[in-house]
Structures are given as C-alpha cells and as structure tokens.
C-alpha cells in the first residue's frame, strides 16, 4: 500500500546516509515495525500490571532467606 508522508529534509538526508536513497522504503518499514513491536510490548506490559498480588508470597518475610532456600534445594547447584 502506498502512503504519503512528509519528512524534514534533515531526516531524509539521514535516512539516505544510513540506508541509501534507493532503500528508503525498506529502511522506514523496518523502523516502523520495530516501533510497533515496542508499542505492542508496552501494551502487554501495561495490561499485565496488577495481575500479581502485592502480598502473600513465600518470600515476603525474607527475600534473601527464600532465595537461599531455593538455591540449597537445587542439588545441581554447589555452595
């Protein structure tokens, strides 16, 4: 699909330096895909906020002790 956008000359010059004048569309498409991936990732992070309870965990009373017990409970670990 074609899309008409306006960019400042400085931005186009920078794109041309990085991608070459014959690769503008591919370069811009790649940047937009990465940006949209980031946006989708943030949507998922924000949607998951609050899904884990703030209390009632095994580690609430002593996180360091809980970690130590987890490590000692794994026979593959040494120390």
N, C-alpha and C positions, 0 to 999 in steps of 0.2 A: 504494500500500500504506500502511496506517496503521501508525504506530509510536508507542508511548507512551514518552516520556522525561520526566524530572524536571529542572527547572532552578531555580536560585535566583531568588527574586523580583527581585533586583537585575539579573540577566541579562535576564529577561523585560521589565523596565521599560526597559532599554537597547535591546532589540530593538524595543519599541513606539515608542520615541523615534526610532529610525532608520528603521524600516520601516512603522510604523503597526500597530495591533492586528489589522487585517483582512488584513495581508500577512505575518504571522509565518512561515507555512509556506514561502512563496516565498523569503523572506529567509534562513531557515535552510537551505533546499535549496541556495541559491546559495553560502552559506558552506561547506557540506559538500562541494559539487562542487569548489570552489577548493581546499579542504584535501586532498581525494582526488587532484586533479591534482598538487598539490605532492608528495604521498606517492608517486605513480606516477613522477614525475620523479626523485625521490631514489632510487627502486628502480632506475631505468635508469642513473643516475649510478653507484651502488654496483656494479651488475652490470658496468659498463664499466671499473671500476678495475683496473689492471694489464694492460689489453688492449694498451697501447702500451709497447713496450720502453723500458727506462730508459736505454739507451745504443745507439750505433750509428747515430746520426743525423748528417746533414750538418752540423748546427750545433753539435755537441758541442765541437769545438775552439775555436770563436769565434763565439758567437751574434751579436755586433754585426757582424762581418765577413760572416757569412752573410746577415743582413738587408740590409746594404749591397749585397751582390752581387745579391740578389733585386730590390732597387729599381732598380739600374742595368741589370738585364737586361730591364726592362719599358720599352719605347720610349714608352709613353703617359705615363710619369712624367717630370717635369723635376727637375733638381737632383741 
